[in-house]
């Protein structure tokens, strides 16, 4: 039986006397030699618990022991025996990889006699030896996370705390991170991995599911998943009506969760409920309903009470029609940075009322392509068009036709939610009664009323996403560009977000989105996979999955297809070189 690295007894942490405690009377243990997953919705207390274990916070009540040391009185000793990788990239972007390692070695007090061997070991382990002179700010998302992991491991910790290490990281880099973590487990290290990707929870030996500072479940994730047997169904054959069908099905009291799954939808039923009836959920003639294998995410959402029934939708307003122009088109988009070509003659068309996804590994050219399509980066060659207008020949007219939501929260943190909306309404050319009506409409639609006077920087993450989306659509654009819009948010918030998007698409809005969540890519009608600056595959999620089907992989997931297609392209380019 594994020893307990961390013992927590009746732990409570409150940051203000008049606010609910972030951690409430929590008792648990964390074992050595395994990965323990820490999952829960935004605000559940995951990061607070991590910081308490790392002796960066002291308990308000109760006790935390790490490797037999009390966090309240022996913090410095704990810091010497653990590794901690915070949620946000904590390295210095204007220092190189090697300079960051040296700085952290100084901060961690690594003896000079051990440094050369330690650097060599960590650079080999993370495959960063080729990039020691590269600035950290110039690294891809996956490489940044590997560097953060290397810095956390300088003192060969017995306990490694990783707070959402794979946020913003592509599927290939995520698998690399897991490979490295399992290598540490083989050396007897205990790992706590906090994550918003619930498929990752299935890789853990044990999970701790938290909500409102309490533990809802602790144990084998497979055992939690097994509780959902017979409650999950796949509805196929709805065609273009699938988004409407999903919204209708979620109003059924027996349906506790539902998501898009390519051309089908996936429904989770309440405990004890029968299989969904086609008539009860409004399925069209010819639709089929079949049992589906449960996933950990199904059990997680069920444990939290299911998708909130108050999920909001965009009110029925004008339907956006077409004037014959293609809503979004890339014509041979190319971008060079000196001798380096980041995007190489990329072309695609997006139809009216379609969701089009841009996928690709970190550093593959996906973000460069997206920025050119948004008018944020001028192409070296080619053209980006919105409703037939060239973003660079007629920038003002083209940009008035689109809404843009940035990957990072880009609103003004020291302005209230209402002040931000009023500012952006003015930026979009709305004034007077139209401006007041637009601000009031999105506040009502996104349920921002209770936070209207709260500074944007102080909003919970889910409400920050609502505010950013409301600012992007308040002028009712026919085209919407979303750059990793749900990075780092929990599954319930993602579902709410996509309910908004599906409602807008139903009115004819055209959406282009980048994402690293492969289950989120299932909401797309079509996707383009970008690698080494080129579009190596374009099609529906199902077409990409079918293209990699084999005897060894009879039912590939979209993540399987992503990785297989990148590897196939890599092999072809190496053979041609």
TIMI-832655 format. One record per residue (C-alpha): residue number from 0; residue in one letter; x, y, z. Coordinates in nm, 2 decimals, always signed. Last residue first. Example, Ala and Ser with C-alpha at 12.3 -4.5 7.8 and 13.67 -1.06 7.14 Angstrom:
2
{1, S, {+1.37, -0.11, +0.71}}
{0, A, {+1.23, -0.45, +0.78}}
% end
This chain:
577
{576, X, {+1.34, +1.61, -4.77}}
{575, X, {+1.05, +1.43, -4.93}}
{574, X, {+1.06, +1.14, -4.68}}
{573, X, {+1.07, +1.39, -4.39}}
{572, X, {+0.77, +1.57, -4.53}}
{571, X, {+0.58, +1.25, -4.57}}
{570, X, {+0.66, +1.13, -4.22}}
{569, X, {+0.56, +1.46, -4.06}}
{568, X, {+0.23, +1.46, -4.26}}
{567, X, {+0.15, +1.11, -4.13}}
{566, X, {+0.24, +1.21, -3.78}}
{565, X, {+0.01, +1.51, -3.80}}
{564, X, {-0.27, +1.30, -3.94}}
{563, X, {-0.23, +1.04, -3.67}}
{562, X, {-0.22, +1.30, -3.39}}
{561, X, {-0.54, +1.48, -3.50}}
{560, X, {-0.72, +1.15, -3.59}}
{559, X, {-0.65, +1.01, -3.24}}
{558, X, {-0.77, +1.33, -3.09}}
{557, X, {-1.09, +1.31, -3.30}}
{556, X, {-1.14, +0.96, -3.16}}
{555, X, {-1.06, +0.65, -3.36}}
{554, X, {-1.31, +0.36, -3.36}}
{553, X, {-1.14, +0.07, -3.54}}
{552, X, {-0.78, +0.17, -3.43}}
{551, X, {-0.56, -0.14, -3.48}}
{550, X, {-0.77, -0.26, -3.77}}
{549, X, {-0.76, +0.09, -3.91}}
{548, X, {-0.95, +0.42, -3.92}}
{547, X, {-0.73, +0.72, -3.99}}
{546, X, {-0.95, +0.88, -4.27}}
{545, X, {-1.27, +0.79, -4.08}}
{544, X, {-1.18, +1.02, -3.80}}
{543, X, {-1.11, +1.31, -4.03}}
{542, X, {-1.43, +1.25, -4.21}}
{541, X, {-1.62, +1.23, -3.88}}
{540, X, {-1.48, +1.57, -3.77}}
{539, X, {-1.60, +1.72, -4.10}}
{538, X, {-1.34, +1.81, -4.35}}
{537, X, {-1.00, +1.97, -4.41}}
{536, X, {-0.66, +1.81, -4.38}}
{535, X, {-0.29, +1.92, -4.41}}
{534, X, {-0.36, +2.29, -4.41}}
{533, X, {-0.01, +2.43, -4.42}}
{532, X, {+0.22, +2.63, -4.19}}
{531, X, {+0.40, +2.34, -4.04}}
{530, X, {+0.07, +2.18, -3.95}}
{529, X, {-0.28, +2.32, -3.97}}
{528, X, {-0.59, +2.09, -3.94}}
{527, X, {-0.90, +2.24, -4.09}}
{526, X, {-1.23, +2.17, -3.93}}
{525, X, {-1.59, +2.13, -4.05}}
{524, X, {-1.93, +2.15, -3.89}}
{523, X, {-1.77, +2.23, -3.55}}
{522, X, {-1.92, +2.12, -3.22}}
{521, X, {-1.69, +1.82, -3.22}}
{520, X, {-1.40, +2.06, -3.19}}
{519, X, {-1.51, +2.11, -2.83}}
{518, X, {-1.45, +1.74, -2.76}}
{517, X, {-1.10, +1.79, -2.91}}
{516, X, {-1.03, +2.08, -2.67}}
{515, X, {-0.72, +2.26, -2.82}}
{514, X, {-0.94, +2.52, -2.98}}
{513, X, {-0.95, +2.78, -3.26}}
{512, X, {-1.29, +2.90, -3.37}}
{511, X, {-1.45, +3.05, -3.69}}
{510, X, {-1.82, +3.12, -3.66}}
{509, X, {-2.08, +3.23, -3.91}}
{508, X, {-2.41, +3.37, -3.77}}
{507, X, {-2.72, +3.24, -3.95}}
{506, X, {-2.97, +3.26, -3.68}}
{505, X, {-2.91, +2.90, -3.57}}
{504, X, {-2.54, +2.99, -3.55}}
{503, X, {-2.63, +3.24, -3.28}}
{502, X, {-2.82, +2.98, -3.08}}
{501, X, {-2.53, +2.73, -3.12}}
{500, X, {-2.28, +2.99, -2.99}}
{499, X, {-2.49, +3.07, -2.68}}
{498, X, {-2.53, +2.71, -2.59}}
{497, X, {-2.16, +2.67, -2.66}}
{496, X, {-2.08, +2.90, -2.37}}
{495, X, {-2.31, +2.72, -2.13}}
{494, X, {-2.15, +2.39, -2.22}}
{493, X, {-1.80, +2.54, -2.17}}
{492, X, {-1.91, +2.68, -1.83}}
{491, X, {-2.03, +2.33, -1.72}}
{490, X, {-1.70, +2.17, -1.85}}
{489, X, {-1.47, +2.40, -1.65}}
{488, X, {-1.28, +2.69, -1.79}}
{487, X, {-0.91, +2.69, -1.87}}
{486, X, {-0.93, +2.77, -2.24}}
{485, X, {-1.30, +2.84, -2.33}}
{484, X, {-1.26, +3.09, -2.61}}
{483, X, {-0.95, +2.94, -2.78}}
{482, X, {-0.96, +3.23, -3.03}}
{481, X, {-1.32, +3.30, -3.13}}
{480, X, {-1.40, +3.48, -3.46}}
{479, X, {-1.77, +3.58, -3.52}}
{478, X, {-1.93, +3.67, -3.85}}
{477, X, {-2.27, +3.82, -3.91}}
{476, X, {-2.20, +4.08, -3.64}}
{475, X, {-2.48, +4.17, -3.39}}
{474, X, {-2.33, +4.50, -3.26}}
{473, X, {-2.33, +4.34, -2.91}}
{472, X, {-2.15, +4.03, -3.03}}
{471, X, {-1.78, +4.08, -2.92}}
{470, X, {-1.87, +4.26, -2.59}}
{469, X, {-2.11, +3.98, -2.50}}
{468, X, {-1.84, +3.72, -2.56}}
{467, X, {-1.59, +3.90, -2.34}}
{466, X, {-1.85, +3.95, -2.07}}
{465, X, {-1.96, +3.59, -2.07}}
{464, X, {-1.60, +3.47, -2.06}}
{463, X, {-1.53, +3.70, -1.76}}
{462, X, {-1.85, +3.55, -1.61}}
{461, X, {-1.70, +3.20, -1.62}}
{460, X, {-1.37, +3.32, -1.48}}
{459, X, {-1.53, +3.48, -1.18}}
{458, X, {-1.52, +3.87, -1.21}}
{457, X, {-1.27, +4.08, -1.02}}
{456, X, {-1.08, +4.20, -1.33}}
{455, X, {-1.41, +4.31, -1.49}}
{454, X, {-1.48, +4.55, -1.21}}
{453, X, {-1.82, +4.48, -1.06}}
{452, X, {-2.10, +4.73, -1.13}}
{451, X, {-2.28, +4.51, -1.39}}
{450, X, {-2.21, +4.19, -1.18}}
{449, X, {-2.56, +4.11, -1.06}}
{448, X, {-2.70, +4.21, -1.40}}
{447, X, {-2.46, +4.00, -1.61}}
{446, X, {-2.73, +3.74, -1.69}}
{445, X, {-2.59, +3.69, -2.04}}
{444, X, {-2.90, +3.79, -2.23}}
{443, X, {-2.99, +4.06, -1.98}}
{442, X, {-2.65, +4.23, -1.99}}
{441, X, {-2.64, +4.17, -2.36}}
{440, X, {-2.97, +4.36, -2.42}}
{439, X, {-2.90, +4.64, -2.18}}
{438, X, {-2.57, +4.72, -2.36}}
{437, X, {-2.73, +4.71, -2.70}}
{436, X, {-3.03, +4.92, -2.59}}
{435, X, {-2.81, +5.19, -2.44}}
{434, X, {-2.59, +5.20, -2.76}}
{433, X, {-2.89, +5.22, -2.99}}
{432, X, {-3.05, +5.49, -2.78}}
{431, X, {-2.74, +5.72, -2.81}}
{430, X, {-2.44, +5.57, -2.99}}
{429, X, {-2.32, +5.25, -3.16}}
{428, X, {-2.01, +5.28, -3.37}}
{427, X, {-1.84, +4.96, -3.28}}
{426, X, {-1.59, +5.14, -3.05}}
{425, X, {-1.89, +5.31, -2.88}}
{424, X, {-2.05, +4.97, -2.80}}
{423, X, {-1.70, +4.86, -2.68}}
{422, X, {-1.68, +5.14, -2.42}}
{421, X, {-2.04, +5.09, -2.31}}
{420, X, {-1.97, +4.72, -2.26}}
{419, X, {-1.66, +4.78, -2.06}}
{418, X, {-1.84, +5.04, -1.84}}
{417, X, {-2.12, +4.78, -1.78}}
{416, X, {-1.87, +4.52, -1.66}}
{415, X, {-1.69, +4.77, -1.44}}
{414, X, {-1.36, +4.92, -1.55}}
{413, X, {-1.03, +4.83, -1.37}}
{412, X, {-1.00, +4.50, -1.56}}
{411, X, {-1.04, +4.65, -1.90}}
{410, X, {-1.12, +4.38, -2.15}}
{409, X, {-0.86, +4.15, -2.31}}
{408, X, {-0.91, +3.82, -2.14}}
{407, X, {-0.66, +3.60, -2.33}}
{406, X, {-0.77, +3.40, -2.63}}
{405, X, {-0.94, +3.70, -2.79}}
{404, X, {-1.30, +3.73, -2.88}}
{403, X, {-1.37, +3.90, -3.21}}
{402, X, {-1.69, +4.01, -3.38}}
{401, X, {-1.71, +4.07, -3.75}}
{400, X, {-1.90, +4.28, -4.01}}
{399, X, {-1.76, +4.62, -3.88}}
{398, X, {-1.42, +4.47, -3.94}}
{397, X, {-1.48, +4.44, -4.31}}
{396, X, {-1.61, +4.80, -4.36}}
{395, X, {-1.32, +4.95, -4.16}}
{394, X, {-1.05, +4.74, -4.33}}
{393, X, {-1.14, +4.79, -4.69}}
{392, X, {-0.83, +4.68, -4.88}}
{391, X, {-0.68, +4.50, -4.58}}
{390, X, {-0.97, +4.30, -4.45}}
{389, X, {-1.09, +4.23, -4.81}}
{388, X, {-1.47, +4.25, -4.82}}
{387, X, {-1.66, +3.96, -4.97}}
{386, X, {-1.86, +3.90, -4.65}}
{385, X, {-1.53, +3.88, -4.47}}
{384, X, {-1.22, +3.83, -4.69}}
{383, X, {-0.86, +3.74, -4.61}}
{382, X, {-0.62, +3.77, -4.90}}
{381, X, {-0.30, +3.62, -5.03}}
{380, X, {+0.07, +3.71, -4.98}}
{379, X, {+0.28, +3.85, -4.70}}
{378, X, {-0.04, +3.87, -4.50}}
{377, X, {-0.11, +4.16, -4.26}}
{376, X, {-0.17, +4.06, -3.90}}
{375, X, {-0.47, +4.16, -3.68}}
{374, X, {-0.72, +4.16, -3.95}}
{373, X, {-0.92, +3.87, -3.80}}
{372, X, {-0.83, +3.63, -4.08}}
{371, X, {-0.46, +3.72, -4.05}}
{370, X, {-0.48, +3.66, -3.68}}
{369, X, {-0.63, +3.32, -3.73}}
{368, X, {-0.36, +3.21, -3.98}}
{367, X, {-0.09, +3.32, -3.74}}
{366, X, {-0.26, +3.14, -3.46}}
{365, X, {-0.28, +2.82, -3.66}}
{364, X, {+0.08, +2.83, -3.78}}
{363, X, {+0.21, +2.51, -3.64}}
{362, X, {+0.36, +2.66, -3.32}}
{361, X, {+0.14, +2.47, -3.08}}
{360, X, {-0.02, +2.17, -3.27}}
{359, X, {-0.31, +2.23, -3.50}}
{358, X, {-0.69, +2.30, -3.52}}
{357, X, {-0.88, +2.57, -3.69}}
{356, X, {-1.26, +2.50, -3.65}}
{355, X, {-1.54, +2.61, -3.87}}
{354, X, {-1.89, +2.66, -3.73}}
{353, X, {-2.14, +2.72, -4.02}}
{352, X, {-2.43, +2.96, -4.04}}
{351, X, {-2.32, +3.10, -4.38}}
{350, X, {-2.04, +2.89, -4.53}}
{349, X, {-1.67, +2.90, -4.45}}
{348, X, {-1.42, +2.89, -4.74}}
{347, X, {-1.06, +2.77, -4.72}}
{346, X, {-0.71, +2.85, -4.85}}
{345, X, {-0.37, +2.84, -4.68}}
{344, X, {-0.07, +2.94, -4.90}}
{343, X, {+0.20, +2.88, -4.64}}
{342, X, {+0.16, +3.02, -4.29}}
{341, X, {+0.46, +3.06, -4.06}}
{340, X, {+0.72, +3.09, -4.33}}
{339, X, {+1.06, +3.16, -4.18}}
{338, X, {+1.32, +3.35, -4.38}}
{337, X, {+1.22, +3.69, -4.23}}
{336, X, {+0.88, +3.63, -4.07}}
{335, X, {+0.67, +3.51, -4.36}}
{334, X, {+0.29, +3.50, -4.38}}
{333, X, {+0.09, +3.34, -4.65}}
{332, X, {-0.29, +3.32, -4.71}}
{331, X, {-0.37, +3.16, -5.04}}
{330, X, {-0.72, +3.29, -5.04}}
{329, X, {-0.89, +3.26, -4.71}}
{328, X, {-1.27, +3.31, -4.72}}
{327, X, {-1.54, +3.40, -4.46}}
{326, X, {-1.90, +3.49, -4.53}}
{325, X, {-1.90, +3.39, -4.90}}
{324, X, {-2.10, +3.67, -5.08}}
{323, X, {-2.44, +3.59, -5.22}}
{322, X, {-2.63, +3.85, -5.01}}
{321, X, {-2.68, +3.61, -4.72}}
{320, X, {-2.93, +3.62, -4.44}}
{319, X, {-2.89, +3.70, -4.07}}
{318, X, {-3.20, +3.62, -3.88}}
{317, X, {-3.31, +3.92, -3.67}}
{316, X, {-3.38, +3.87, -3.31}}
{315, X, {-3.47, +3.55, -3.12}}
{314, X, {-3.30, +3.59, -2.78}}
{313, X, {-2.96, +3.44, -2.75}}
{312, X, {-2.97, +3.14, -2.51}}
{311, X, {-2.92, +3.10, -2.15}}
{310, X, {-2.87, +2.79, -1.94}}
{309, X, {-3.13, +2.81, -1.66}}
{308, X, {-3.15, +2.43, -1.66}}
{307, X, {-2.79, +2.40, -1.53}}
{306, X, {-2.62, +2.10, -1.69}}
{305, X, {-2.62, +1.82, -1.45}}
{304, X, {-2.63, +1.81, -1.07}}
{303, X, {-2.26, +1.84, -1.00}}
{302, X, {-2.22, +1.46, -0.97}}
{301, X, {-2.40, +1.42, -1.30}}
{300, X, {-2.14, +1.66, -1.47}}
{299, X, {-1.85, +1.45, -1.33}}
{298, X, {-2.01, +1.12, -1.42}}
{297, X, {-2.06, +1.22, -1.78}}
{296, X, {-1.71, +1.37, -1.79}}
{295, X, {-1.57, +1.03, -1.68}}
{294, X, {-1.71, +0.88, -2.00}}
{293, X, {-2.00, +0.64, -2.05}}
{292, X, {-2.02, +0.40, -2.35}}
{291, X, {-2.32, +0.49, -2.58}}
{290, X, {-2.67, +0.34, -2.60}}
{289, X, {-2.85, +0.41, -2.93}}
{288, X, {-3.10, +0.66, -3.05}}
{287, X, {-3.17, +0.69, -3.43}}
{286, X, {-3.31, +0.98, -3.63}}
{285, X, {-3.52, +0.88, -3.93}}
{284, X, {-3.81, +1.12, -3.85}}
{283, X, {-3.69, +1.42, -3.66}}
{282, X, {-3.61, +1.40, -3.28}}
{281, X, {-3.84, +1.62, -3.07}}
{280, X, {-3.70, +1.51, -2.74}}
{279, X, {-4.02, +1.34, -2.62}}
{278, X, {-4.10, +1.21, -2.97}}
{277, X, {-3.77, +1.03, -3.01}}
{276, X, {-3.80, +0.87, -2.66}}
{275, X, {-3.49, +0.90, -2.44}}
{274, X, {-3.39, +0.58, -2.27}}
{273, X, {-3.55, +0.53, -1.93}}
{272, X, {-3.47, +0.74, -1.62}}
{271, X, {-3.35, +0.58, -1.30}}
{270, X, {-3.06, +0.83, -1.26}}
{269, X, {-3.11, +1.12, -1.49}}
{268, X, {-3.02, +1.07, -1.86}}
{267, X, {-2.70, +1.18, -2.04}}
{266, X, {-2.74, +1.28, -2.41}}
{265, X, {-2.48, +1.28, -2.68}}
{264, X, {-2.56, +1.45, -3.01}}
{263, X, {-2.47, +1.34, -3.36}}
{262, X, {-2.30, +1.50, -3.67}}
{261, X, {-1.98, +1.57, -3.46}}
{260, X, {-2.06, +1.49, -3.10}}
{259, X, {-2.25, +1.79, -2.97}}
{258, X, {-2.32, +1.78, -2.60}}
{257, X, {-2.61, +1.70, -2.36}}
{256, X, {-2.66, +1.67, -1.99}}
{255, X, {-2.93, +1.61, -1.73}}
{254, X, {-3.20, +1.48, -1.96}}
{253, X, {-3.50, +1.35, -1.76}}
{252, X, {-3.64, +1.71, -1.71}}
{251, X, {-3.65, +1.76, -2.09}}
{250, X, {-3.54, +2.12, -2.16}}
{249, X, {-3.19, +1.98, -2.26}}
{248, X, {-3.36, +1.78, -2.55}}
{247, X, {-3.48, +2.11, -2.71}}
{246, X, {-3.14, +2.27, -2.71}}
{245, X, {-2.98, +1.94, -2.85}}
{244, X, {-3.25, +1.91, -3.12}}
{243, X, {-3.20, +2.27, -3.23}}
{242, X, {-2.83, +2.20, -3.27}}
{241, X, {-2.89, +1.87, -3.45}}
{240, X, {-3.14, +2.02, -3.70}}
{239, X, {-2.88, +2.03, -3.99}}
{238, X, {-2.86, +1.65, -3.97}}
{237, X, {-3.07, +1.48, -3.70}}
{236, X, {-2.95, +1.14, -3.80}}
{235, X, {-2.77, +1.03, -3.49}}
{234, X, {-2.87, +1.04, -3.12}}
{233, X, {-2.61, +0.88, -2.89}}
{232, X, {-2.72, +0.77, -2.54}}
{231, X, {-2.57, +0.77, -2.19}}
{230, X, {-2.75, +0.64, -1.88}}
{229, X, {-2.70, +0.26, -1.92}}
{228, X, {-2.36, +0.27, -1.73}}
{227, X, {-2.32, +0.60, -1.55}}
{226, X, {-2.19, +0.45, -1.22}}
{225, X, {-1.90, +0.30, -1.42}}
{224, X, {-1.75, +0.64, -1.47}}
{223, X, {-1.70, +0.68, -1.09}}
{222, X, {-1.53, +0.33, -1.08}}
{221, X, {-1.31, +0.42, -1.37}}
{220, X, {-1.20, +0.74, -1.19}}
{219, X, {-1.07, +0.54, -0.90}}
{218, X, {-1.13, +0.72, -0.57}}
{217, X, {-1.24, +1.04, -0.41}}
{216, X, {-1.58, +1.20, -0.46}}
{215, X, {-1.77, +1.51, -0.37}}
{214, X, {-1.48, +1.67, -0.17}}
{213, X, {-1.57, +2.02, -0.04}}
{212, X, {-1.44, +2.37, -0.12}}
{211, X, {-1.75, +2.47, -0.33}}
{210, X, {-1.72, +2.16, -0.54}}
{209, X, {-1.43, +1.91, -0.56}}
{208, X, {-1.37, +1.58, -0.73}}
{207, X, {-1.05, +1.41, -0.60}}
{206, X, {-0.93, +1.15, -0.86}}
{205, X, {-0.72, +0.84, -0.82}}
{204, X, {-0.49, +0.64, -1.05}}
{203, X, {-0.51, +0.92, -1.30}}
{202, X, {-0.53, +0.88, -1.68}}
{201, X, {-0.91, +0.90, -1.67}}
{200, X, {-0.87, +1.25, -1.52}}
{199, X, {-0.71, +1.35, -1.85}}
{198, X, {-1.04, +1.30, -2.04}}
{197, X, {-1.17, +1.56, -1.79}}
{196, X, {-0.96, +1.84, -1.94}}
{195, X, {-1.00, +2.12, -1.68}}
{194, X, {-0.71, +1.97, -1.48}}
{193, X, {-0.52, +1.97, -1.15}}
{192, X, {-0.25, +1.71, -1.14}}
{191, X, {-0.11, +1.60, -0.80}}
{190, X, {+0.20, +1.38, -0.86}}
{189, X, {+0.38, +1.15, -0.62}}
{188, X, {+0.74, +1.06, -0.72}}
{187, X, {+0.84, +0.69, -0.70}}
{186, X, {+1.08, +0.68, -0.99}}
{185, X, {+0.82, +0.50, -1.21}}
{184, X, {+0.59, +0.79, -1.12}}
{183, X, {+0.84, +1.03, -1.27}}
{182, X, {+0.83, +0.84, -1.60}}
{181, X, {+0.45, +0.87, -1.58}}
{180, X, {+0.49, +1.25, -1.56}}
{179, X, {+0.71, +1.26, -1.87}}
{178, X, {+0.47, +1.06, -2.08}}
{177, X, {+0.18, +1.27, -1.95}}
{176, X, {+0.36, +1.59, -2.07}}
{175, X, {+0.42, +1.43, -2.41}}
{174, X, {+0.06, +1.33, -2.44}}
{173, X, {-0.04, +1.69, -2.37}}
{172, X, {+0.22, +1.81, -2.63}}
{171, X, {+0.05, +1.60, -2.90}}
{170, X, {-0.30, +1.71, -2.79}}
{169, X, {-0.22, +2.08, -2.81}}
{168, X, {-0.15, +2.29, -2.50}}
{167, X, {-0.37, +2.59, -2.40}}
{166, X, {-0.42, +2.44, -2.05}}
{165, X, {-0.20, +2.14, -2.00}}
{164, X, {-0.03, +2.22, -1.67}}
{163, X, {-0.36, +2.28, -1.49}}
{162, X, {-0.19, +2.32, -1.15}}
{161, X, {+0.09, +2.07, -1.13}}
{160, X, {+0.21, +1.98, -0.78}}
{159, X, {+0.51, +1.74, -0.76}}
{158, X, {+0.59, +1.55, -0.45}}
{157, X, {+0.92, +1.36, -0.38}}
{156, X, {+1.10, +1.65, -0.55}}
{155, X, {+1.43, +1.61, -0.75}}
{154, X, {+1.55, +1.96, -0.66}}
{153, X, {+1.53, +2.10, -1.01}}
{152, X, {+1.19, +1.94, -1.08}}
{151, X, {+0.97, +2.26, -1.08}}
{150, X, {+1.21, +2.43, -1.32}}
{149, X, {+1.19, +2.13, -1.56}}
{148, X, {+0.81, +2.13, -1.54}}
{147, X, {+0.80, +2.50, -1.63}}
{146, X, {+1.03, +2.43, -1.92}}
{145, X, {+0.79, +2.15, -2.04}}
{144, X, {+0.50, +2.39, -2.00}}
{143, X, {+0.67, +2.65, -2.21}}
{142, X, {+0.75, +2.38, -2.48}}
{141, X, {+0.38, +2.29, -2.50}}
{140, X, {+0.27, +2.65, -2.54}}
{139, X, {+0.53, +2.72, -2.81}}
{138, X, {+0.85, +2.89, -2.71}}
{137, X, {+0.93, +3.25, -2.81}}
{136, X, {+0.85, +3.40, -2.46}}
{135, X, {+1.10, +3.15, -2.31}}
{134, X, {+1.38, +3.31, -2.52}}
{133, X, {+1.57, +3.04, -2.72}}
{132, X, {+1.93, +2.97, -2.63}}
{131, X, {+1.86, +2.64, -2.46}}
{130, X, {+1.64, +2.52, -2.74}}
{129, X, {+1.81, +2.20, -2.87}}
{128, X, {+1.84, +2.06, -2.51}}
{127, X, {+1.47, +2.11, -2.46}}
{126, X, {+1.37, +1.74, -2.49}}
{125, X, {+1.20, +1.75, -2.15}}
{124, X, {+1.40, +1.46, -2.00}}
{123, X, {+1.72, +1.56, -2.19}}
{122, X, {+1.70, +1.91, -2.07}}
{121, X, {+1.63, +1.79, -1.72}}
{120, X, {+1.92, +1.55, -1.70}}
{119, X, {+2.17, +1.79, -1.86}}
{118, X, {+2.06, +2.07, -1.62}}
{117, X, {+2.09, +1.84, -1.32}}
{116, X, {+2.44, +1.71, -1.42}}
{115, X, {+2.57, +2.06, -1.46}}
{114, X, {+2.40, +2.20, -1.15}}
{113, X, {+2.50, +1.94, -0.88}}
{112, X, {+2.84, +2.09, -0.78}}
{111, X, {+2.70, +2.44, -0.78}}
{110, X, {+2.45, +2.35, -0.51}}
{109, X, {+2.08, +2.41, -0.59}}
{108, X, {+1.95, +2.68, -0.36}}
{107, X, {+1.60, +2.68, -0.50}}
{106, X, {+1.61, +3.05, -0.61}}
{105, X, {+1.96, +3.00, -0.76}}
{104, X, {+1.85, +2.69, -0.95}}
{103, X, {+1.54, +2.89, -1.06}}
{102, X, {+1.77, +3.15, -1.21}}
{101, X, {+1.99, +2.90, -1.38}}
{100, X, {+1.69, +2.72, -1.53}}
{99, X, {+1.55, +3.05, -1.66}}
{98, X, {+1.88, +3.14, -1.81}}
{97, X, {+1.90, +2.81, -1.98}}
{96, X, {+1.56, +2.85, -2.15}}
{95, X, {+1.64, +3.21, -2.24}}
{94, X, {+1.52, +3.51, -2.05}}
{93, X, {+1.27, +3.77, -2.18}}
{92, X, {+0.98, +3.54, -2.11}}
{91, X, {+1.06, +3.50, -1.74}}
{90, X, {+0.89, +3.19, -1.60}}
{89, X, {+0.56, +3.17, -1.41}}
{88, X, {+0.33, +3.06, -1.68}}
{87, X, {+0.00, +3.07, -1.50}}
{86, X, {-0.14, +2.76, -1.32}}
{85, X, {+0.15, +2.72, -1.09}}
{84, X, {+0.41, +2.44, -1.12}}
{83, X, {+0.52, +2.33, -0.77}}
{82, X, {+0.80, +2.09, -0.68}}
{81, X, {+0.83, +1.95, -0.33}}
{80, X, {+1.11, +1.88, -0.08}}
{79, X, {+1.29, +2.22, -0.03}}
{78, X, {+0.96, +2.41, -0.02}}
{77, X, {+0.84, +2.18, +0.26}}
{76, X, {+1.14, +2.28, +0.47}}
{75, X, {+1.06, +2.65, +0.41}}
{74, X, {+0.70, +2.60, +0.52}}
{73, X, {+0.76, +2.42, +0.85}}
{72, X, {+0.51, +2.60, +1.09}}
{71, X, {+0.17, +2.62, +0.91}}
{70, X, {+0.26, +2.36, +0.64}}
{69, X, {+0.33, +2.10, +0.90}}
{68, X, {+0.59, +1.85, +0.79}}
{67, X, {+0.54, +1.47, +0.77}}
{66, X, {+0.59, +1.45, +0.40}}
{65, X, {+0.33, +1.73, +0.37}}
{64, X, {+0.10, +1.77, +0.67}}
{63, X, {-0.20, +1.99, +0.65}}
{62, X, {-0.41, +2.08, +0.96}}
{61, X, {-0.74, +2.22, +1.05}}
{60, X, {-0.85, +2.59, +1.06}}
{59, X, {-0.77, +2.91, +0.87}}
{58, X, {-0.49, +2.71, +0.70}}
{57, X, {-0.17, +2.88, +0.59}}
{56, X, {-0.10, +2.97, +0.22}}
{55, X, {+0.22, +2.91, +0.01}}
{54, X, {+0.28, +2.59, +0.20}}
{53, X, {+0.27, +2.39, -0.13}}
{52, X, {-0.02, +2.19, +0.01}}
{51, X, {-0.20, +2.52, +0.09}}
{50, X, {-0.13, +2.65, -0.26}}
{49, X, {-0.27, +2.33, -0.42}}
{48, X, {-0.58, +2.35, -0.20}}
{47, X, {-0.64, +2.71, -0.31}}
{46, X, {-0.59, +2.61, -0.67}}
{45, X, {-0.86, +2.34, -0.65}}
{44, X, {-1.10, +2.55, -0.44}}
{43, X, {-1.43, +2.48, -0.64}}
{42, X, {-1.42, +2.83, -0.79}}
{41, X, {-1.43, +2.70, -1.15}}
{40, X, {-1.58, +2.35, -1.15}}
{39, X, {-1.40, +2.05, -1.01}}
{38, X, {-1.10, +1.82, -1.07}}
{37, X, {-0.78, +1.73, -0.89}}
{36, X, {-0.62, +1.41, -1.03}}
{35, X, {-0.39, +1.20, -0.82}}
{34, X, {-0.10, +1.06, -1.02}}
{33, X, {+0.07, +0.77, -0.84}}
{32, X, {+0.39, +0.67, -0.65}}
{31, X, {+0.30, +0.84, -0.32}}
{30, X, {-0.05, +0.89, -0.19}}
{29, X, {-0.27, +1.20, -0.12}}
{28, X, {-0.49, +1.20, +0.18}}
{27, X, {-0.83, +1.36, +0.26}}
{26, X, {-1.02, +1.57, +0.51}}
{25, X, {-1.18, +1.90, +0.40}}
{24, X, {-1.37, +2.11, +0.66}}
{23, X, {-1.45, +2.38, +0.40}}
{22, X, {-1.20, +2.52, +0.15}}
{21, X, {-1.27, +2.85, -0.02}}
{20, X, {-1.48, +2.96, +0.28}}
{19, X, {-1.79, +3.16, +0.21}}
{18, X, {-1.75, +3.54, +0.24}}
{17, X, {-1.81, +3.77, +0.54}}
{16, X, {-1.49, +3.68, +0.73}}
{15, X, {-1.27, +3.70, +0.43}}
{14, X, {-1.01, +3.47, +0.28}}
{13, X, {-1.13, +3.15, +0.44}}
{12, X, {-0.94, +2.82, +0.44}}
{11, X, {-1.07, +2.52, +0.62}}
{10, X, {-0.90, +2.18, +0.66}}
{9, X, {-1.06, +1.92, +0.88}}
{8, X, {-0.76, +1.69, +0.84}}
{7, X, {-0.53, +1.68, +0.54}}
{6, X, {-0.25, +1.42, +0.51}}
{5, X, {-0.01, +1.45, +0.22}}
{4, X, {+0.26, +1.20, +0.11}}
{3, X, {+0.06, +0.90, +0.23}}
{2, X, {+0.24, +0.58, +0.18}}
{1, X, {+0.13, +0.34, -0.10}}
{0, X, {+0.00, +0.00, +0.00}}
% end
